[in-house]
Amino acid sequence: MVLSRSTIALAAIFGVASTGVALGQDNQEAAPAVAPEATTSAAPAEATADPVTTGANVAATAKPAEEEAGDKFPISASLGVTYRFNHANVVETEGDANFGYHFMWLDASVGYDITDAISVGAALGVEKELSDSYDRAPSVGGSSSRTIRQTQLRDVSLYAGWAKFATIPVVDISFSADAGLDFPTSKASEAAGTLLVAYPSLSASWKWQDLGISAAFVYFYYLNENPTVQIDCEAAPQNCVVAGKDTGNPNALHTLLFQTAISYKIIDALSVSAGYLLTNSYGAAEFPNDEFTSEYAQSGTQAGVGSHGTDFKVTYKVFENTSISAAMGTRRSLYTNDGKDRTQPFFDTDSNLHHRTYYYFTLAQSI
C-alpha cells in the first residue's frame, strides 16, 4: 500500500501555510514542492516540511511486485530524515553576524487503505536547529534570536485521500482529492494562537512512459484563537510593558496555493524532478476605516503580496523501499524589495546573502 501521490504532495505543501501563519511572512521560505512520480515504481517523494508545510511530510515508496499482483497489505508506514541549509552559509559577511541556518527534521507517517483508491493516515515530525543564526529556520518565522532552538514537535496531521476518482479519456489525465487537518503541536503554531488548520485539495496528473506532469490547488483555512498574533506576557513580560500583548500582526485566515511539477525517470533507480509553487495569504484581522483612520493606514482585510518558488531534485532508489535525494529550492516574494519589479523564482538575487535559496538532502524509508 502507498499513500496517494496527491496526499504525499499535500503533506509537503502543507508546510507552507502551517508554519507561516502570520500574514507578513509571505517572503519566507516554505516547504519544498514535491514533483509527481514518473511511474508507479518511481523513487519515494521527498520528505519535507515545508512545507509545505507543516503537517509531517513523509515519503512513500511504490508498491512491491507482489502487491501489484493483488496481494497487498492495507497498512503502510514511512520515515524520512532531512538535513537542510541555506545559501547564506557560503556567503562571506562582515563581523560575526551569521545569517546561515542548518537544521534537521524527522518525519513519520502511517497510512491505511480503506479501498484501492481511498486512504487515510496520520503524520508527525520532530525538528532541530543545528546552528546559531539571525535568519532562523523557516518554521520559526525568521526570528532575530541567536539562541539555538530546542528539539520540538512539528504540527500533527490527519489526512484522507481519494486517488484517481475521475479520468479524462483519450488524454488520460486523472484527478485526485485530499483533505487534511493540522493540529498545533509546533511552537510556531502555538505562538500564533492557531487552533486548527483545515485544507482540502484537488490535483490532476498525467503520465506518459517515464514522464509525469501534475498540478494541484490547495485551500487552507485557519481557526485562530485571535485574529492577530499575541505575546505570552507570562513567558516574556518585558515585551508587554510598552504596547501590551497584541502585536497587531495579522494571522492568516485563508491561504491559496497552486503547485505544478514535472518528473522524469532516467533509469529504474534514478529520477529527476522540478516544481513551481505560487501562494498567497489573506489576513484574519479587519482594520476599521473611520474618521480616525489616517489616509496612509491600511484598512479592511489585508492580503499578502504573494510568494513563489521552485525546487529541483534528484532522487536515487537505493533499495526497493529506500531512497536518497538531493535538492535545491528557492522561496521568495513575488516582488523585489522595492516593490517595483516581479522576481524570478529560481534563485534569491534580492539580497547579498541569497538566504532565501536553500539546499536539502533526504533519506527516506517505507514499509
C-alpha positions as CSV (number, residue, x, y, z in Angstrom):
1,M,0.0,0.0,0.0
2,V,1.2,3.5,-0.7
3,L,-0.2,6.9,0.1
4,S,-1.7,8.6,-3.0
5,R,0.6,10.9,-4.8
6,S,-1.7,13.9,-4.1
7,T,-1.7,13.1,-0.4
8,I,2.1,13.0,-0.3
9,A,2.3,16.3,-2.3
10,L,-0.3,17.8,0.0
11,A,1.7,17.0,3.1
12,A,4.7,18.7,1.6
13,I,2.7,21.7,0.5
14,F,1.2,22.0,4.0
15,G,4.4,23.3,5.4
16,V,3.9,26.5,3.5
17,A,0.9,27.5,5.5
18,S,1.1,25.8,8.8
19,T,4.5,27.2,9.7
20,G,4.0,30.7,8.2
21,V,0.8,31.6,10.0
22,A,1.5,35.3,10.2
23,L,0.4,37.2,7.1
24,G,3.6,39.2,7.0
25,Q,5.7,36.1,6.3
26,D,4.9,35.7,2.6
27,N,8.5,36.0,1.6
28,Q,9.9,33.5,4.0
29,E,11.0,30.1,2.8
30,A,8.4,27.4,2.6
31,A,8.3,23.7,2.3
32,P,9.7,22.4,-1.0
33,A,7.3,21.4,-3.6
34,V,7.0,17.7,-4.5
35,A,7.2,16.6,-8.1
36,P,4.9,13.8,-9.3
37,E,6.3,10.3,-9.5
38,A,7.1,9.5,-13.1
39,T,5.7,6.0,-12.8
40,T,4.2,3.8,-10.1
41,S,7.6,2.4,-9.5
42,A,9.3,5.8,-9.1
43,A,11.5,6.5,-6.1
44,P,9.9,8.0,-3.0
45,A,8.8,11.6,-2.9
46,E,10.8,14.0,-0.8
47,A,10.0,14.1,2.9
48,T,9.9,17.8,3.7
49,A,8.4,20.4,5.7
50,D,7.7,22.6,4.1
51,P,6.0,22.9,3.7
52,V,4.8,22.6,3.0
53,T,4.4,22.6,5.1
54,T,3.7,21.7,8.3
55,G,1.9,18.6,8.9
56,A,4.7,16.0,8.9
57,N,5.9,15.3,5.4
58,V,6.8,11.7,4.9
59,A,8.0,9.9,1.7
60,A,6.3,6.8,0.5
61,T,7.6,4.3,-2.0
62,A,5.8,2.3,-4.7
63,K,4.1,-1.0,-4.4
64,P,6.3,-4.1,-4.3
65,A,5.8,-6.5,-7.2
66,E,3.7,-8.9,-5.1
67,E,1.3,-6.0,-4.2
68,E,0.9,-5.1,-7.8
69,A,-0.2,-8.7,-8.4
70,G,-3.1,-8.1,-6.0
71,D,-1.7,-9.3,-2.7
72,K,-1.3,-6.0,-0.9
73,F,-1.2,-5.2,2.8
74,P,-3.6,-2.3,3.7
75,I,-1.3,-0.6,6.3
76,S,1.9,1.3,5.4
77,A,4.5,3.3,7.4
78,S,7.1,5.8,6.3
79,L,10.1,7.5,7.8
80,G,12.2,10.3,6.5
81,V,15.3,12.3,7.7
82,T,16.1,15.6,6.1
83,Y,19.1,18.0,6.5
84,R,18.7,21.5,5.2
85,F,20.8,24.7,5.0
86,N,20.5,27.9,3.1
87,H,22.8,29.7,0.7
88,A,23.9,32.3,3.3
89,N,26.2,29.7,4.7
90,V,28.6,30.0,1.8
91,V,28.5,33.8,1.6
92,E,31.1,35.9,3.5
93,T,29.7,38.5,5.8
94,E,31.3,41.3,7.8
95,G,31.6,41.0,11.6
96,D,30.3,38.0,13.5
97,A,26.7,38.1,12.2
98,N,25.6,34.7,10.9
99,F,22.6,34.5,8.6
100,G,23.1,30.9,7.5
101,Y,21.0,28.2,9.1
102,H,21.3,24.4,9.4
103,F,18.5,22.2,10.7
104,M,17.3,18.6,10.5
105,W,13.9,17.0,10.9
106,L,12.5,13.6,11.2
107,D,9.1,12.8,9.8
108,A,7.0,9.7,10.3
109,S,3.6,8.6,9.0
110,V,1.2,5.7,9.0
111,G,-1.5,5.1,6.4
112,Y,-4.4,2.7,5.9
113,D,-6.1,1.8,2.6
114,I,-9.8,1.6,3.0
115,T,-10.2,0.7,-0.7
116,D,-7.8,0.7,-3.6
117,A,-8.5,4.4,-4.1
118,I,-9.4,5.7,-0.7
119,S,-6.8,6.0,2.1
120,V,-6.4,7.7,5.5
121,G,-3.4,8.4,7.6
122,A,-1.6,10.4,10.2
123,A,1.8,12.2,10.2
124,L,4.1,13.6,12.8
125,G,7.5,15.3,12.7
126,V,10.3,16.4,15.0
127,E,12.9,19.1,14.1
128,K,16.1,20.5,15.5
129,E,18.0,23.6,14.5
130,L,21.7,22.9,14.4
131,S,23.3,26.4,14.4
132,D,23.2,29.9,15.8
133,S,21.7,32.2,13.1
134,Y,20.0,35.6,12.8
135,D,18.0,34.1,10.0
136,R,16.2,31.3,11.8
137,A,14.8,28.1,10.3
138,P,11.6,28.8,8.3
139,S,9.2,27.2,10.8
140,V,10.1,29.8,13.3
141,G,9.3,32.7,11.0
142,G,12.6,34.4,10.8
143,S,13.2,35.4,14.4
144,S,16.3,37.5,15.1
145,S,17.2,35.5,18.2
146,R,20.6,33.7,18.1
147,T,19.7,31.1,20.8
148,I,19.8,27.5,19.5
149,R,16.3,26.2,19.4
150,Q,15.4,23.1,21.4
151,T,14.2,20.0,19.7
152,Q,10.5,20.3,19.1
153,L,7.5,18.7,17.5
154,R,6.0,19.9,14.2
155,D,2.3,20.0,13.7
156,V,0.4,16.7,13.8
157,S,-1.6,15.9,10.6
158,L,-4.6,13.7,9.9
159,Y,-5.5,13.3,6.2
160,A,-7.6,11.3,3.8
161,G,-7.2,10.9,0.1
162,W,-9.2,9.7,-2.9
163,A,-6.9,8.7,-5.7
164,K,-7.9,8.9,-9.3
165,F,-11.6,9.4,-8.6
166,A,-12.0,10.6,-12.3
167,T,-10.1,10.3,-15.5
168,I,-10.4,12.1,-18.8
169,P,-10.4,9.5,-21.6
170,V,-8.0,9.7,-24.5
171,V,-5.7,12.2,-22.9
172,D,-5.5,10.0,-19.7
173,I,-5.5,12.9,-17.2
174,S,-6.5,11.6,-13.7
175,F,-7.9,13.6,-10.8
176,S,-7.4,13.1,-7.1
177,A,-8.8,14.8,-4.0
178,D,-7.4,15.1,-0.5
179,A,-8.4,16.7,2.8
180,G,-6.4,17.2,6.0
181,L,-6.4,18.6,9.5
182,D,-3.4,20.1,11.2
183,F,-3.2,20.3,15.0
184,P,-0.9,22.9,16.6
185,T,1.8,21.0,18.3
186,S,4.7,23.1,17.0
187,K,5.9,26.2,18.9
188,A,5.3,28.4,15.9
189,S,1.6,27.5,15.6
190,E,1.1,27.7,19.4
191,A,2.8,31.2,19.5
192,A,0.5,32.4,16.7
193,G,-2.6,31.1,18.5
194,T,-3.6,28.6,15.8
195,L,-6.2,26.2,17.0
196,L,-6.7,24.1,13.8
197,V,-5.9,24.2,10.1
198,A,-8.1,22.5,7.5
199,Y,-7.0,22.0,3.9
200,P,-8.8,20.4,1.0
201,S,-7.0,19.9,-2.3
202,L,-7.6,18.9,-5.8
203,S,-4.9,17.6,-8.1
204,A,-4.5,16.4,-11.7
205,S,-1.8,14.2,-13.1
206,W,-0.7,12.9,-16.5
207,K,1.9,10.2,-17.2
208,W,3.5,9.0,-20.4
209,Q,6.1,6.3,-20.2
210,D,8.7,7.7,-17.8
211,L,7.5,11.3,-17.9
212,G,5.0,12.7,-15.3
213,I,3.3,16.1,-15.0
214,S,1.0,17.2,-12.2
215,A,-0.8,20.3,-10.9
216,A,-2.5,20.8,-7.6
217,F,-4.7,23.5,-6.0
218,V,-4.9,23.7,-2.2
219,Y,-7.1,25.9,0.1
220,F,-6.1,26.4,3.7
221,Y,-8.5,27.7,6.4
222,Y,-7.1,28.7,9.8
223,L,-9.0,28.6,13.0
224,N,-7.2,31.1,15.2
225,E,-7.6,32.0,18.9
226,N,-7.1,35.7,17.9
227,P,-7.1,37.5,14.6
228,T,-3.6,38.9,15.4
229,V,-0.5,37.4,17.0
230,Q,-0.5,37.7,20.8
231,I,2.6,37.8,23.1
232,D,2.6,35.4,26.0
233,C,3.2,38.0,28.7
234,E,3.9,35.4,31.4
235,A,6.7,34.0,29.3
236,A,8.0,37.3,28.1
237,P,6.7,40.1,30.4
238,Q,9.3,42.6,29.2
239,N,7.8,42.5,25.7
240,C,4.4,43.5,27.0
241,V,5.4,46.5,29.1
242,V,5.1,49.2,26.4
243,A,2.4,48.1,24.0
244,G,0.7,45.1,25.7
245,K,0.3,41.6,24.4
246,D,-1.3,42.3,21.0
247,T,1.4,42.7,18.3
248,G,-1.1,43.8,15.6
249,N,0.5,41.4,13.2
250,P,-2.5,39.6,11.4
251,N,-2.7,35.9,11.5
252,A,-3.7,34.2,8.2
253,L,-7.4,33.3,7.8
254,H,-7.1,31.8,4.3
255,T,-4.3,30.7,2.1
256,L,-4.5,29.8,-1.6
257,L,-1.8,27.6,-3.1
258,F,-1.1,26.4,-6.6
259,Q,1.7,23.9,-7.4
260,T,2.8,22.3,-10.7
261,A,5.6,19.8,-11.2
262,I,7.3,17.6,-13.7
263,S,9.4,14.5,-13.2
264,Y,11.3,12.0,-15.4
265,K,12.7,8.6,-14.6
266,I,16.1,8.3,-16.2
267,I,16.6,4.7,-15.1
268,D,14.6,2.5,-12.8
269,A,16.6,3.7,-9.7
270,L,17.2,7.4,-10.8
271,S,14.7,10.2,-11.3
272,V,14.8,13.9,-11.6
273,S,12.0,16.4,-10.9
274,A,11.2,20.1,-10.9
275,G,8.4,22.0,-9.3
276,Y,6.9,25.5,-9.1
277,L,4.8,26.8,-6.3
278,L,2.7,30.0,-6.0
279,T,0.8,31.0,-2.8
280,N,-0.8,34.0,-1.1
281,S,-2.4,34.5,2.3
282,Y,-5.4,36.7,3.5
283,G,-5.5,38.1,7.0
284,A,-7.9,37.3,9.8
285,A,-7.9,40.8,11.1
286,E,-10.1,43.5,9.6
287,F,-9.0,47.1,10.3
288,P,-11.5,49.9,10.5
289,N,-11.9,52.8,8.1
290,D,-13.5,55.7,10.0
291,E,-12.9,59.4,10.8
292,F,-9.9,58.5,12.9
293,T,-8.2,56.4,10.2
294,S,-5.2,58.0,8.5
295,E,-5.2,58.3,4.7
296,Y,-1.9,56.3,4.8
297,A,-3.3,53.5,7.1
298,Q,-4.3,50.1,5.8
299,S,-8.0,49.3,6.3
300,G,-10.3,46.3,5.7
301,T,-9.0,42.8,5.2
302,Q,-5.3,42.5,4.3
303,A,-3.8,40.3,1.7
304,G,-0.2,39.3,1.3
305,V,1.9,40.2,-1.6
306,G,2.3,36.6,-2.6
307,S,5.3,34.3,-2.8
308,H,6.6,31.7,-5.2
309,G,9.5,29.4,-5.7
310,T,11.0,26.4,-7.4
311,D,12.6,23.1,-6.4
312,F,14.9,20.9,-8.4
313,K,15.6,17.4,-7.1
314,V,17.5,14.2,-7.9
315,T,16.3,11.0,-6.3
316,Y,18.1,7.7,-6.2
317,K,16.4,4.5,-5.1
318,V,19.0,2.6,-3.1
319,F,16.7,-0.4,-2.3
320,E,13.1,-1.3,-3.1
321,N,11.7,0.9,-0.3
322,T,14.7,3.1,0.5
323,S,15.8,6.3,-1.4
324,I,18.1,9.3,-1.0
325,S,17.6,12.7,-2.7
326,A,19.4,16.0,-3.1
327,A,17.6,19.2,-4.0
328,M,17.9,23.0,-4.4
329,G,14.9,25.2,-3.7
330,T,14.0,28.9,-3.5
331,R,11.1,30.7,-1.9
332,R,10.7,34.5,-2.3
333,S,8.2,37.3,-2.6
334,L,6.6,37.9,-5.9
335,Y,8.1,41.4,-5.9
336,T,11.5,42.8,-5.3
337,N,12.3,44.6,-2.1
338,D,11.5,48.0,-3.6
339,G,8.1,46.7,-4.9
340,K,8.8,47.8,-8.5
341,D,9.5,44.5,-10.3
342,R,8.5,40.9,-10.3
343,T,11.0,38.4,-9.1
344,Q,12.2,35.2,-10.8
345,P,11.6,32.1,-8.7
346,F,14.9,30.2,-9.4
347,F,17.4,31.9,-7.1
348,D,17.4,34.7,-4.5
349,T,19.0,37.7,-6.0
350,D,17.4,40.3,-3.9
351,S,19.9,40.1,-1.0
352,N,23.6,39.8,-1.0
353,L,23.2,36.8,1.3
354,H,20.9,34.9,-1.1
355,H,19.4,33.4,2.1
356,R,16.0,32.5,0.5
357,T,17.7,29.8,-1.6
358,Y,18.4,26.6,0.2
359,Y,19.6,23.0,-0.2
360,Y,18.4,19.8,1.4
361,F,19.2,16.1,1.5
362,T,16.7,13.4,2.4
363,L,17.0,9.7,3.4
364,A,13.5,8.0,3.2
365,Q,12.3,4.6,4.1
366,S,8.9,3.0,3.8
367,I,7.3,-0.4,4.6
